[in-house]
C-alpha cells in the first residue's frame, strides 16, 4: 500500500451511518485479542471498543471539519466577490462625483462668460444712451438757434469752395452720428445673442449635472446595499470560522484520545504476549524438570496456530505488538518496520510490490509470520493502485496498520474485506521462511 492508505471511511465504513455489520467489523480486533489472550478477555475488548468508538468519532469530527472548511472557503469567496463589487461601485461613484464637479466648473465658467457679456451689454447700452443724449442736445441746440446758424454758416463762406465744404461737413456730422448709434446697437444685439447662447449652454450643463447626480445617487444606494451585504457576509464568515476553530479543537482532542487508547491497547496486547511467553517458559521448565521434552515453536497451515518461543517467527509476532503506526496510509512501511525491529532484515516497497514479489501462497497455507496482502482494494484511489498488506500472527488473527491505527482483525474478516476486487494471497517477506 502507498503512503496514503484508505481511512476508516475509505474502508467501507461511513462515520455517519454505522450498521450492525460495521460495528461487528469494529469489534473483530477486540474479539481476536480475547481469543489469543484469555487472561485479558475482560479488559482488552473494552479498550478496543473505546478505541473504535474514539476512532469513529474522530473521523466524523474530521469530516465535519472538512465540511466547515468548504463552508469557510465558500463564505470567504462570496465576501471577496461582494467586496470587489463594493470597490467597483466606489470607483463609479467617485467617477460620477468627478464628472459632477467638472460640470459645475463648466457651469461656473459659463456664468462668468454670461456675467462678462452682461457687463459688455450694459457698457454698450451706456454708449448708446450717451450718443443719443449728445445727438439730442445737438438737435435741441440747433432747434433753438433755428435755421439762422446754419444759414450764417453758409453765408459766411467767402468762396464757393468754402460753401461746398461747409455743406459737406454738416452732412457728414449727421451721418457719423447715425452710424455710431447704429454700430453700438448692432454690437449690443450681438452681445445679447451671445448671452442667450451662453445661458442655453449653462442650462444644458445644469441638466447634465442633474442627471449625473441622479446616477450617483443610484450608485450610492447600490453601494449601501452591498456594504450591508458585505457586513452580513463578514459576520457569517466569522461565525463559521469560530465553528471551524471549535471543530479543530475537537479533532485535536479526539486525536489525542485515539493515540492514548492506541497506546493503552498496544500495551495491553504486548503485556498479554509477554505473559503468554512467560507461561510457556514456565511450562517448558516444568516439563524439563519432570523429565519430558517440549518443542520451541509449532507451525502448520490454517488459522489456529499460535506462535511461542524465541525464534524468528515469534520475534516478528512480538514486533507487531511493539511497533507503533508510522501514520495513516503507511501499511507497507509498518510491515517493513516490524521485520526490521524483529531483526529479520529491511524490506521496502508498496503493498502491491510485496504482493507480487513474495505472496505466492493461498490463504489456506498461511503460517504465523507470513505477510498477507492484496494488490488492489476498492476503498480509495490509492488503495485501488497500491493495495493493502498486513502480518498474520497466528490464532486466526491479522495485524495491520489501517488509517494510522495498528489493529487486529480476524483472518476471515480481513480476507472478506480485501478480497472484493482481488485475490488475497500470503507469503514469506523477502523469501525468508520463518521457523
C-alpha beads as a LAMMPS data file, in Angstrom:
LAMMPS data file: protein, C-alpha beads

435 atoms
434 bonds

1 atom types
1 bond types

-500.0 500.0 xlo xhi
-500.0 500.0 ylo yhi
-500.0 500.0 zlo zhi

Masses

1 110.0

Atoms # bond

1 1 1 0.000 0.000 0.000
2 1 1 1.322 3.579 -0.638
3 1 1 1.966 6.242 1.934
4 1 1 -1.699 7.416 1.855
5 1 1 -3.725 4.323 2.578
6 1 1 -7.515 4.353 2.960
7 1 1 -9.099 5.864 6.077
8 1 1 -11.844 4.192 8.102
9 1 1 -14.462 5.792 5.912
10 1 1 -12.439 4.709 2.876
11 1 1 -12.546 1.144 4.094
12 1 1 -16.276 0.993 3.542
13 1 1 -17.466 2.313 6.938
14 1 1 -19.227 5.669 6.923
15 1 1 -18.561 7.757 10.019
16 1 1 -22.178 8.998 9.974
17 1 1 -24.034 5.691 9.498
18 1 1 -22.744 2.622 11.319
19 1 1 -24.694 -0.574 10.809
20 1 1 -24.595 -3.696 12.959
21 1 1 -22.265 -5.269 10.436
22 1 1 -19.955 -2.239 10.699
23 1 1 -19.996 -2.497 14.474
24 1 1 -19.156 -6.184 14.187
25 1 1 -16.180 -5.328 11.998
26 1 1 -15.025 -2.761 14.513
27 1 1 -15.156 -5.339 17.333
28 1 1 -13.413 -8.136 15.430
29 1 1 -9.985 -6.970 16.588
30 1 1 -11.082 -6.999 20.213
31 1 1 -12.597 -10.464 19.841
32 1 1 -9.417 -11.784 18.289
33 1 1 -7.364 -10.449 21.158
34 1 1 -9.684 -12.181 23.627
35 1 1 -9.218 -15.478 21.818
36 1 1 -5.446 -15.064 21.660
37 1 1 -5.042 -13.846 25.249
38 1 1 -7.751 -15.245 27.531
39 1 1 -6.184 -13.515 30.519
40 1 1 -7.227 -10.155 29.027
41 1 1 -10.663 -11.268 27.863
42 1 1 -12.394 -8.948 30.278
43 1 1 -10.131 -5.882 29.746
44 1 1 -8.889 -5.817 26.120
45 1 1 -12.341 -5.742 24.425
46 1 1 -13.293 -2.701 26.490
47 1 1 -10.172 -0.825 25.408
48 1 1 -10.663 -1.891 21.790
49 1 1 -14.286 -0.820 21.844
50 1 1 -13.344 2.539 23.290
51 1 1 -10.637 2.904 20.655
52 1 1 -13.047 2.036 17.841
53 1 1 -15.621 4.496 19.187
54 1 1 -12.993 7.220 19.529
55 1 1 -11.686 6.493 16.032
56 1 1 -15.207 6.691 14.623
57 1 1 -15.863 9.981 16.484
58 1 1 -12.530 11.322 15.250
59 1 1 -13.317 10.538 11.623
60 1 1 -16.809 12.005 11.968
61 1 1 -15.364 15.183 13.512
62 1 1 -12.731 15.261 10.759
63 1 1 -15.460 15.030 8.114
64 1 1 -17.391 17.824 9.797
65 1 1 -14.206 19.900 9.951
66 1 1 -13.647 19.374 6.240
67 1 1 -17.265 20.401 5.561
68 1 1 -16.747 23.535 7.659
69 1 1 -13.553 24.218 5.734
70 1 1 -15.519 24.114 2.487
71 1 1 -18.158 26.372 4.052
72 1 1 -15.461 28.824 5.141
73 1 1 -13.954 28.815 1.642
74 1 1 -17.376 29.435 0.088
75 1 1 -18.217 32.238 2.537
76 1 1 -14.800 33.832 2.014
77 1 1 -15.293 33.643 -1.751
78 1 1 -18.693 35.311 -1.536
79 1 1 -17.333 38.032 0.754
80 1 1 -14.422 38.638 -1.604
81 1 1 -16.807 38.934 -4.548
82 1 1 -19.022 41.394 -2.660
83 1 1 -16.004 43.450 -1.610
84 1 1 -14.898 43.599 -5.244
85 1 1 -18.376 44.825 -6.253
86 1 1 -18.307 47.457 -3.498
87 1 1 -14.901 48.559 -4.765
88 1 1 -16.208 48.831 -8.347
89 1 1 -19.224 50.863 -7.234
90 1 1 -16.993 53.119 -5.133
91 1 1 -14.910 53.830 -8.221
92 1 1 -18.056 54.550 -10.233
93 1 1 -19.400 56.888 -7.524
94 1 1 -16.066 58.710 -7.405
95 1 1 -16.068 58.953 -11.200
96 1 1 -19.594 60.411 -11.172
97 1 1 -18.564 62.885 -8.479
98 1 1 -15.595 63.919 -10.593
99 1 1 -17.867 64.420 -13.615
100 1 1 -20.334 66.416 -11.489
101 1 1 -17.529 68.650 -10.237
102 1 1 -16.312 69.094 -13.826
103 1 1 -19.830 70.079 -14.929
104 1 1 -20.029 72.511 -12.012
105 1 1 -16.753 74.076 -13.126
106 1 1 -18.133 74.406 -16.665
107 1 1 -21.355 75.943 -15.316
108 1 1 -19.411 78.453 -13.271
109 1 1 -17.251 79.255 -16.316
110 1 1 -20.383 79.805 -18.412
111 1 1 -21.779 82.019 -15.677
112 1 1 -18.576 84.068 -15.722
113 1 1 -18.906 84.420 -19.507
114 1 1 -22.568 85.406 -19.127
115 1 1 -21.643 87.999 -16.491
116 1 1 -18.928 89.287 -18.826
117 1 1 -21.382 89.558 -21.734
118 1 1 -23.887 91.285 -19.464
119 1 1 -21.232 93.797 -18.474
120 1 1 -20.368 94.425 -22.130
121 1 1 -24.065 94.810 -22.994
122 1 1 -24.508 97.329 -20.212
123 1 1 -21.414 99.187 -21.438
124 1 1 -22.784 99.298 -24.985
125 1 1 -26.129 100.437 -23.625
126 1 1 -24.339 103.290 -21.832
127 1 1 -22.606 104.241 -25.101
128 1 1 -25.905 104.271 -26.983
129 1 1 -27.510 106.392 -24.328
130 1 1 -24.565 108.813 -24.336
131 1 1 -24.659 109.114 -28.133
132 1 1 -28.378 109.559 -28.132
133 1 1 -28.036 112.203 -25.409
134 1 1 -25.350 114.049 -27.383
135 1 1 -27.408 113.885 -30.542
136 1 1 -30.457 115.115 -28.674
137 1 1 -28.533 118.011 -27.189
138 1 1 -27.209 118.931 -30.616
139 1 1 -30.628 118.747 -32.172
140 1 1 -32.057 120.837 -29.291
141 1 1 -29.360 123.476 -29.718
142 1 1 -29.904 123.513 -33.454
143 1 1 -33.650 123.835 -32.927
144 1 1 -33.222 126.757 -30.502
145 1 1 -30.753 128.549 -32.736
146 1 1 -33.053 127.998 -35.646
147 1 1 -32.043 127.905 -39.236
148 1 1 -30.080 131.184 -38.810
149 1 1 -26.963 129.440 -37.575
150 1 1 -26.912 127.092 -40.491
151 1 1 -27.686 129.967 -42.848
152 1 1 -24.976 132.098 -41.179
153 1 1 -22.532 129.220 -41.696
154 1 1 -23.402 129.079 -45.376
155 1 1 -23.473 132.877 -45.910
156 1 1 -20.178 133.285 -44.116
157 1 1 -18.488 131.239 -46.805
158 1 1 -16.091 133.533 -48.660
159 1 1 -15.760 131.353 -51.726
160 1 1 -17.746 128.716 -53.484
161 1 1 -15.315 126.070 -52.452
162 1 1 -15.740 127.054 -48.804
163 1 1 -19.508 126.951 -49.197
164 1 1 -19.327 123.482 -50.675
165 1 1 -17.046 122.308 -47.888
166 1 1 -19.365 123.672 -45.188
167 1 1 -22.385 121.912 -46.682
168 1 1 -20.421 118.605 -46.888
169 1 1 -19.288 118.989 -43.287
170 1 1 -22.814 119.425 -41.996
171 1 1 -23.974 116.280 -43.804
172 1 1 -21.068 114.218 -42.530
173 1 1 -21.654 115.192 -38.932
174 1 1 -25.233 113.981 -39.072
175 1 1 -24.263 110.802 -40.901
176 1 1 -21.458 109.977 -38.402
177 1 1 -23.850 110.342 -35.511
178 1 1 -26.319 107.962 -37.094
179 1 1 -23.639 105.387 -37.978
180 1 1 -22.186 105.425 -34.478
181 1 1 -25.571 104.844 -32.913
182 1 1 -26.330 102.025 -35.374
183 1 1 -22.950 100.401 -34.730
184 1 1 -23.416 100.435 -30.977
185 1 1 -26.932 98.998 -31.349
186 1 1 -25.583 96.211 -33.587
187 1 1 -22.861 95.332 -31.047
188 1 1 -25.422 95.331 -28.259
189 1 1 -27.671 92.945 -30.240
190 1 1 -24.740 90.631 -30.895
191 1 1 -23.810 90.632 -27.210
192 1 1 -27.371 89.845 -26.230
193 1 1 -27.339 86.924 -28.701
194 1 1 -24.067 85.646 -27.222
195 1 1 -25.504 85.946 -23.746
196 1 1 -28.614 83.971 -24.773
197 1 1 -26.433 81.196 -26.217
198 1 1 -24.306 81.076 -23.062
199 1 1 -27.406 80.867 -20.905
200 1 1 -28.637 77.966 -23.068
201 1 1 -25.268 76.212 -22.679
202 1 1 -25.458 76.779 -18.938
203 1 1 -28.952 75.288 -18.802
204 1 1 -27.747 72.196 -20.700
205 1 1 -24.790 71.798 -18.328
206 1 1 -27.084 72.099 -15.338
207 1 1 -29.317 69.401 -16.850
208 1 1 -26.304 67.130 -17.372
209 1 1 -25.175 67.806 -13.817
210 1 1 -28.646 66.902 -12.531
211 1 1 -28.571 63.621 -14.482
212 1 1 -25.111 62.801 -13.099
213 1 1 -26.303 63.488 -9.566
214 1 1 -29.253 61.127 -10.138
215 1 1 -26.903 58.400 -11.424
216 1 1 -24.572 58.997 -8.486
217 1 1 -27.465 58.680 -6.026
218 1 1 -28.494 55.344 -7.611
219 1 1 -24.904 54.055 -7.400
220 1 1 -24.630 55.138 -3.766
221 1 1 -27.846 53.266 -2.992
222 1 1 -26.479 50.103 -4.632
223 1 1 -23.215 50.583 -2.773
224 1 1 -25.047 50.933 0.551
225 1 1 -26.951 47.697 -0.112
226 1 1 -23.734 45.868 -0.997
227 1 1 -21.974 47.252 2.075
228 1 1 -24.826 45.920 4.195
229 1 1 -24.471 42.537 2.464
230 1 1 -20.697 42.711 2.961
231 1 1 -21.138 43.258 6.703
232 1 1 -23.596 40.349 6.879
233 1 1 -21.253 38.043 4.971
234 1 1 -18.310 39.080 7.145
235 1 1 -20.319 38.217 10.253
236 1 1 -21.315 34.853 8.764
237 1 1 -17.705 34.113 7.832
238 1 1 -16.575 34.968 11.352
239 1 1 -19.239 32.657 12.798
240 1 1 -18.195 29.784 10.504
241 1 1 -14.548 30.353 11.366
242 1 1 -15.428 30.190 15.051
243 1 1 -17.170 26.844 14.431
244 1 1 -14.136 25.717 12.465
245 1 1 -11.841 26.590 15.375
246 1 1 -14.078 24.643 17.769
247 1 1 -14.117 21.699 15.355
248 1 1 -10.319 21.815 15.031
249 1 1 -10.016 21.700 18.805
250 1 1 -12.435 18.767 18.955
251 1 1 -10.475 16.897 16.276
252 1 1 -7.223 17.568 18.150
253 1 1 -8.727 16.310 21.410
254 1 1 -10.144 13.206 19.726
255 1 1 -6.811 12.570 18.031
256 1 1 -5.070 12.697 21.408
257 1 1 -7.698 10.344 22.835
258 1 1 -7.230 7.909 19.928
259 1 1 -3.462 7.969 20.414
260 1 1 -3.812 7.328 24.143
261 1 1 -6.205 4.433 23.563
262 1 1 -3.937 3.006 20.875
263 1 1 -1.011 3.112 23.283
264 1 1 -3.118 1.535 26.021
265 1 1 -4.437 -1.179 23.698
266 1 1 -0.960 -1.970 22.349
267 1 1 0.459 -2.041 25.866
268 1 1 -2.245 -4.498 26.961
269 1 1 -1.643 -6.718 23.948
270 1 1 2.103 -6.638 24.461
271 1 1 1.648 -7.471 28.137
272 1 1 -0.590 -10.381 27.186
273 1 1 2.000 -11.645 24.701
274 1 1 4.738 -11.415 27.289
275 1 1 2.550 -13.158 29.857
276 1 1 1.843 -15.934 27.359
277 1 1 5.545 -16.369 26.677
278 1 1 6.325 -16.427 30.387
279 1 1 3.629 -19.049 30.961
280 1 1 5.040 -21.148 28.113
281 1 1 8.519 -20.913 29.514
282 1 1 7.325 -21.917 32.946
283 1 1 5.515 -24.864 31.388
284 1 1 8.628 -25.916 29.446
285 1 1 10.707 -25.610 32.598
286 1 1 8.229 -27.768 34.499
287 1 1 8.256 -30.355 31.722
288 1 1 12.045 -30.430 31.638
289 1 1 12.202 -30.867 35.365
290 1 1 9.647 -33.689 35.061
291 1 1 11.807 -35.463 32.502
292 1 1 9.805 -34.576 29.483
293 1 1 10.906 -32.523 26.492
294 1 1 8.998 -29.723 24.755
295 1 1 9.244 -28.076 21.400
296 1 1 10.137 -24.464 20.850
297 1 1 7.541 -23.480 18.309
298 1 1 4.745 -25.064 16.475
299 1 1 3.680 -24.352 12.978
300 1 1 1.269 -25.511 10.451
301 1 1 -1.243 -24.353 7.944
302 1 1 -4.536 -22.788 8.822
303 1 1 -5.584 -20.060 11.171
304 1 1 -5.457 -21.825 14.582
305 1 1 -1.666 -21.939 15.082
306 1 1 -0.177 -19.953 17.964
307 1 1 3.497 -18.939 17.794
308 1 1 5.509 -19.063 21.009
309 1 1 9.196 -19.310 21.786
310 1 1 12.114 -17.146 20.716
311 1 1 12.528 -17.984 17.007
312 1 1 12.253 -15.562 14.049
313 1 1 8.513 -16.091 13.689
314 1 1 7.939 -15.305 17.356
315 1 1 10.159 -12.205 17.011
316 1 1 8.011 -10.954 14.138
317 1 1 4.788 -11.648 16.058
318 1 1 6.144 -9.834 19.107
319 1 1 7.254 -6.895 16.952
320 1 1 3.729 -6.464 15.573
321 1 1 2.644 -5.529 19.092
322 1 1 5.591 -3.294 19.917
323 1 1 5.970 -1.476 16.596
324 1 1 3.811 1.678 16.512
325 1 1 1.956 3.003 13.488
326 1 1 4.126 5.249 11.290
327 1 1 0.977 7.120 10.230
328 1 1 -2.136 6.865 8.130
329 1 1 -1.638 5.287 4.710
330 1 1 1.646 3.587 5.658
331 1 1 0.661 -0.078 5.914
332 1 1 3.704 -1.307 3.946
333 1 1 6.040 0.941 5.951
334 1 1 4.691 -0.550 9.179
335 1 1 5.301 -4.111 7.881
336 1 1 8.873 -3.109 6.964
337 1 1 9.409 -1.624 10.433
338 1 1 8.090 -4.804 12.098
339 1 1 10.522 -7.069 10.237
340 1 1 13.410 -4.657 10.855
341 1 1 12.583 -4.446 14.592
342 1 1 12.386 -8.261 14.702
343 1 1 15.919 -8.433 13.297
344 1 1 14.844 -10.245 10.119
345 1 1 16.002 -7.604 7.662
346 1 1 14.977 -4.452 5.804
347 1 1 12.410 -4.781 3.025
348 1 1 10.886 -1.904 1.117
349 1 1 8.173 -1.265 -1.422
350 1 1 4.437 -0.681 -1.501
351 1 1 1.831 -3.296 -0.653
352 1 1 1.437 -4.326 -4.287
353 1 1 5.243 -4.706 -4.595
354 1 1 5.239 -7.117 -1.648
355 1 1 2.206 -8.885 -3.089
356 1 1 3.807 -9.507 -6.482
357 1 1 7.272 -10.337 -5.084
358 1 1 6.584 -12.567 -2.067
359 1 1 2.914 -13.618 -1.838
360 1 1 2.900 -16.951 -3.685
361 1 1 0.643 -18.956 -1.324
362 1 1 -3.098 -19.213 -0.932
363 1 1 -4.542 -18.205 2.435
364 1 1 -5.220 -21.877 3.247
365 1 1 -1.416 -22.273 3.604
366 1 1 -0.874 -19.233 5.804
367 1 1 1.537 -19.524 8.752
368 1 1 2.418 -17.140 11.600
369 1 1 4.978 -14.551 10.478
370 1 1 3.731 -14.517 6.881
371 1 1 2.574 -11.314 5.253
372 1 1 -0.928 -11.264 3.779
373 1 1 -1.754 -8.804 1.007
374 1 1 -3.832 -7.725 -1.987
375 1 1 -2.577 -5.772 -4.965
376 1 1 -5.694 -3.570 -5.099
377 1 1 -8.624 -2.620 -2.867
378 1 1 -11.721 -0.554 -3.729
379 1 1 -11.670 1.712 -0.660
380 1 1 -9.749 4.711 -2.006
381 1 1 -7.955 5.852 -5.148
382 1 1 -4.592 4.984 -3.541
383 1 1 -5.815 1.578 -2.350
384 1 1 -7.001 0.797 -5.869
385 1 1 -3.458 1.410 -7.137
386 1 1 -1.315 0.039 -4.292
387 1 1 -3.486 -2.432 -2.353
388 1 1 -3.007 -3.317 1.338
389 1 1 -0.718 -5.563 3.446
390 1 1 -0.661 -6.985 6.978
391 1 1 1.050 -9.728 9.031
392 1 1 -0.528 -12.993 10.151
393 1 1 0.304 -13.572 13.840
394 1 1 -1.453 -16.907 14.302
395 1 1 -4.632 -17.909 16.112
396 1 1 -6.664 -16.687 13.123
397 1 1 -5.529 -13.069 13.611
398 1 1 -4.033 -10.498 11.234
399 1 1 -2.235 -7.400 12.495
400 1 1 -2.136 -4.415 10.135
401 1 1 -1.850 -0.638 10.056
402 1 1 -5.115 0.926 8.884
403 1 1 -5.876 4.653 8.992
404 1 1 -2.901 5.231 11.286
405 1 1 -4.049 2.579 13.771
406 1 1 -2.286 -0.765 14.276
407 1 1 -5.148 -3.161 14.850
408 1 1 -6.019 -6.837 14.963
409 1 1 -8.695 -8.340 12.718
410 1 1 -9.716 -11.938 12.285
411 1 1 -8.239 -13.683 9.278
412 1 1 -11.695 -14.389 7.867
413 1 1 -12.875 -10.785 8.174
414 1 1 -9.595 -9.473 6.687
415 1 1 -9.976 -11.795 3.684
416 1 1 -13.664 -10.863 3.341
417 1 1 -12.929 -7.132 3.343
418 1 1 -9.960 -7.143 0.956
419 1 1 -10.963 -9.885 -1.493
420 1 1 -13.737 -7.781 -3.044
421 1 1 -11.740 -6.925 -6.174
422 1 1 -8.589 -9.059 -5.835
423 1 1 -7.374 -12.444 -4.599
424 1 1 -5.854 -12.326 -1.139
425 1 1 -2.520 -14.192 -1.010
426 1 1 0.214 -14.692 1.559
427 1 1 3.915 -15.451 1.670
428 1 1 7.277 -15.000 3.398
429 1 1 8.562 -11.407 3.152
430 1 1 11.944 -11.376 1.410
431 1 1 11.501 -15.105 0.724
432 1 1 12.707 -15.880 4.256
433 1 1 10.729 -18.780 5.748
434 1 1 10.474 -18.141 9.487
435 1 1 10.665 -21.066 11.934

Bonds

1 1 1 2
2 1 2 3
3 1 3 4
4 1 4 5
5 1 5 6
6 1 6 7
7 1 7 8
8 1 8 9
9 1 9 10
10 1 10 11
11 1 11 12
12 1 12 13
13 1 13 14
14 1 14 15
15 1 15 16
16 1 16 17
17 1 17 18
18 1 18 19
19 1 19 20
20 1 20 21
21 1 21 22
22 1 22 23
23 1 23 24
24 1 24 25
25 1 25 26
26 1 26 27
27 1 27 28
28 1 28 29
29 1 29 30
30 1 30 31
31 1 31 32
32 1 32 33
33 1 33 34
34 1 34 35
35 1 35 36
36 1 36 37
37 1 37 38
38 1 38 39
39 1 39 40
40 1 40 41
41 1 41 42
42 1 42 43
43 1 43 44
44 1 44 45
45 1 45 46
46 1 46 47
47 1 47 48
48 1 48 49
49 1 49 50
50 1 50 51
51 1 51 52
52 1 52 53
53 1 53 54
54 1 54 55
55 1 55 56
56 1 56 57
57 1 57 58
58 1 58 59
59 1 59 60
60 1 60 61
61 1 61 62
62 1 62 63
63 1 63 64
64 1 64 65
65 1 65 66
66 1 66 67
67 1 67 68
68 1 68 69
69 1 69 70
70 1 70 71
71 1 71 72
72 1 72 73
73 1 73 74
74 1 74 75
75 1 75 76
76 1 76 77
77 1 77 78
78 1 78 79
79 1 79 80
80 1 80 81
81 1 81 82
82 1 82 83
83 1 83 84
84 1 84 85
85 1 85 86
86 1 86 87
87 1 87 88
88 1 88 89
89 1 89 90
90 1 90 91
91 1 91 92
92 1 92 93
93 1 93 94
94 1 94 95
95 1 95 96
96 1 96 97
97 1 97 98
98 1 98 99
99 1 99 100
100 1 100 101
101 1 101 102
102 1 102 103
103 1 103 104
104 1 104 105
105 1 105 106
106 1 106 107
107 1 107 108
108 1 108 109
109 1 109 110
110 1 110 111
111 1 111 112
112 1 112 113
113 1 113 114
114 1 114 115
115 1 115 116
116 1 116 117
117 1 117 118
118 1 118 119
119 1 119 120
120 1 120 121
121 1 121 122
122 1 122 123
123 1 123 124
124 1 124 125
125 1 125 126
126 1 126 127
127 1 127 128
128 1 128 129
129 1 129 130
130 1 130 131
131 1 131 132
132 1 132 133
133 1 133 134
134 1 134 135
135 1 135 136
136 1 136 137
137 1 137 138
138 1 138 139
139 1 139 140
140 1 140 141
141 1 141 142
142 1 142 143
143 1 143 144
144 1 144 145
145 1 145 146
146 1 146 147
147 1 147 148
148 1 148 149
149 1 149 150
150 1 150 151
151 1 151 152
152 1 152 153
153 1 153 154
154 1 154 155
155 1 155 156
156 1 156 157
157 1 157 158
158 1 158 159
159 1 159 160
160 1 160 161
161 1 161 162
162 1 162 163
163 1 163 164
164 1 164 165
165 1 165 166
166 1 166 167
167 1 167 168
168 1 168 169
169 1 169 170
170 1 170 171
171 1 171 172
172 1 172 173
173 1 173 174
174 1 174 175
175 1 175 176
176 1 176 177
177 1 177 178
178 1 178 179
179 1 179 180
180 1 180 181
181 1 181 182
182 1 182 183
183 1 183 184
184 1 184 185
185 1 185 186
186 1 186 187
187 1 187 188
188 1 188 189
189 1 189 190
190 1 190 191
191 1 191 192
192 1 192 193
193 1 193 194
194 1 194 195
195 1 195 196
196 1 196 197
197 1 197 198
198 1 198 199
199 1 199 200
200 1 200 201
201 1 201 202
202 1 202 203
203 1 203 204
204 1 204 205
205 1 205 206
206 1 206 207
207 1 207 208
208 1 208 209
209 1 209 210
210 1 210 211
211 1 211 212
212 1 212 213
213 1 213 214
214 1 214 215
215 1 215 216
216 1 216 217
217 1 217 218
218 1 218 219
219 1 219 220
220 1 220 221
221 1 221 222
222 1 222 223
223 1 223 224
224 1 224 225
225 1 225 226
226 1 226 227
227 1 227 228
228 1 228 229
229 1 229 230
230 1 230 231
231 1 231 232
232 1 232 233
233 1 233 234
234 1 234 235
235 1 235 236
236 1 236 237
237 1 237 238
238 1 238 239
239 1 239 240
240 1 240 241
241 1 241 242
242 1 242 243
243 1 243 244
244 1 244 245
245 1 245 246
246 1 246 247
247 1 247 248
248 1 248 249
249 1 249 250
250 1 250 251
251 1 251 252
252 1 252 253
253 1 253 254
254 1 254 255
255 1 255 256
256 1 256 257
257 1 257 258
258 1 258 259
259 1 259 260
260 1 260 261
261 1 261 262
262 1 262 263
263 1 263 264
264 1 264 265
265 1 265 266
266 1 266 267
267 1 267 268
268 1 268 269
269 1 269 270
270 1 270 271
271 1 271 272
272 1 272 273
273 1 273 274
274 1 274 275
275 1 275 276
276 1 276 277
277 1 277 278
278 1 278 279
279 1 279 280
280 1 280 281
281 1 281 282
282 1 282 283
283 1 283 284
284 1 284 285
285 1 285 286
286 1 286 287
287 1 287 288
288 1 288 289
289 1 289 290
290 1 290 291
291 1 291 292
292 1 292 293
293 1 293 294
294 1 294 295
295 1 295 296
296 1 296 297
297 1 297 298
298 1 298 299
299 1 299 300
300 1 300 301
301 1 301 302
302 1 302 303
303 1 303 304
304 1 304 305
305 1 305 306
306 1 306 307
307 1 307 308
308 1 308 309
309 1 309 310
310 1 310 311
311 1 311 312
312 1 312 313
313 1 313 314
314 1 314 315
315 1 315 316
316 1 316 317
317 1 317 318
318 1 318 319
319 1 319 320
320 1 320 321
321 1 321 322
322 1 322 323
323 1 323 324
324 1 324 325
325 1 325 326
326 1 326 327
327 1 327 328
328 1 328 329
329 1 329 330
330 1 330 331
331 1 331 332
332 1 332 333
333 1 333 334
334 1 334 335
335 1 335 336
336 1 336 337
337 1 337 338
338 1 338 339
339 1 339 340
340 1 340 341
341 1 341 342
342 1 342 343
343 1 343 344
344 1 344 345
345 1 345 346
346 1 346 347
347 1 347 348
348 1 348 349
349 1 349 350
350 1 350 351
351 1 351 352
352 1 352 353
353 1 353 354
354 1 354 355
355 1 355 356
356 1 356 357
357 1 357 358
358 1 358 359
359 1 359 360
360 1 360 361
361 1 361 362
362 1 362 363
363 1 363 364
364 1 364 365
365 1 365 366
366 1 366 367
367 1 367 368
368 1 368 369
369 1 369 370
370 1 370 371
371 1 371 372
372 1 372 373
373 1 373 374
374 1 374 375
375 1 375 376
376 1 376 377
377 1 377 378
378 1 378 379
379 1 379 380
380 1 380 381
381 1 381 382
382 1 382 383
383 1 383 384
384 1 384 385
385 1 385 386
386 1 386 387
387 1 387 388
388 1 388 389
389 1 389 390
390 1 390 391
391 1 391 392
392 1 392 393
393 1 393 394
394 1 394 395
395 1 395 396
396 1 396 397
397 1 397 398
398 1 398 399
399 1 399 400
400 1 400 401
401 1 401 402
402 1 402 403
403 1 403 404
404 1 404 405
405 1 405 406
406 1 406 407
407 1 407 408
408 1 408 409
409 1 409 410
410 1 410 411
411 1 411 412
412 1 412 413
413 1 413 414
414 1 414 415
415 1 415 416
416 1 416 417
417 1 417 418
418 1 418 419
419 1 419 420
420 1 420 421
421 1 421 422
422 1 422 423
423 1 423 424
424 1 424 425
425 1 425 426
426 1 426 427
427 1 427 428
428 1 428 429
429 1 429 430
430 1 430 431
431 1 431 432
432 1 432 433
433 1 433 434
434 1 434 435
